[in-house]
Structure formats: structure tokens, C-alpha cells
């Protein structure tokens, strides 16, 4: 069986850089979904979701969320 079609040609950096984080914040504030942002940046959608979740803090009283 040939596995050449299933392997990525080149793996990008393991971590997101500052530019990509800025793009994620900007595109998310414009209302784009995590999936659409991932397609535009060429990253996995779960990576984008994790980054968005990491930047959100929920307060104990009132279940309010604050973007940091």
C-alpha cells in the first residue's frame, strides 16, 4: 500500500508565531469561525480552537468571559 499521499510534504512550525496569533485574533473579531481561520492560515482547526480558548478567561461570579 502506498502511503505517500497521506503524509504532509513539510511540517510547519510546531508553535504559532506572533503574526499568526494576531491574525487569529483579528479574524475571530470579524466573526470568522475557527474552521475558516484554520483554512486561511493553513493550520489545524483544533489548534485555532485551542488558541481561542486559551485567550478567554471566565470569571467565577456571573459566568462572564473576558478576552485577554
C-alpha positions in Angstrom: 0.0 0.0 0.0 1.3 3.5 -0.9 1.3 6.0 2.0 3.0 8.8 0.1 -0.3 10.7 -0.4 -1.2 10.7 3.3 2.0 12.2 4.7 2.4 16.0 4.8 5.0 17.4 2.4 6.5 19.7 5.0 5.5 20.3 8.6 5.2 23.9 9.6 6.5 25.3 12.9 5.2 23.5 15.9 4.1 26.6 17.7 2.1 29.6 16.5 4.1 32.7 16.0 3.1 36.2 17.0 1.9 37.1 13.5 -0.4 34.1 13.4 -1.8 34.8 16.8 -2.6 38.4 15.7 -4.3 37.0 12.6 -6.4 34.6 14.7 -7.5 37.5 17.0 -8.3 39.8 14.1 -10.3 37.2 12.1 -12.1 36.0 15.1 -13.2 39.5 16.0 -14.5 39.8 12.4 -16.8 36.8 13.1 -14.9 34.1 11.2 -15.3 30.5 12.5 -12.3 28.6 13.8 -12.5 26.3 10.8 -12.4 29.2 8.3 -9.5 30.7 10.2 -7.6 27.4 10.1 -8.1 27.0 6.4 -6.9 30.6 5.7 -3.7 30.1 7.9 -3.0 26.5 6.8 -3.3 25.2 10.4 -5.4 22.6 12.1 -8.8 23.8 13.2 -8.2 22.3 16.7 -5.1 24.4 17.0 -7.1 27.6 16.3 -9.8 26.5 18.8 -7.2 25.9 21.5 -5.7 29.3 20.9 -9.0 31.0 21.1 -9.9 29.1 24.3 -6.5 29.9 25.8 -7.2 33.6 25.4 -10.5 33.5 27.2 -10.9 33.7 30.9 -14.2 33.0 32.7 -14.9 34.8 36.0 -16.2 32.9 39.0 -19.2 35.2 39.7 -21.7 35.8 36.9 -20.2 33.4 34.4 -18.8 36.3 32.4 -16.0 35.9 29.9 -13.2 38.4 29.4 -10.8 38.3 26.4 -7.2 38.9 27.5 
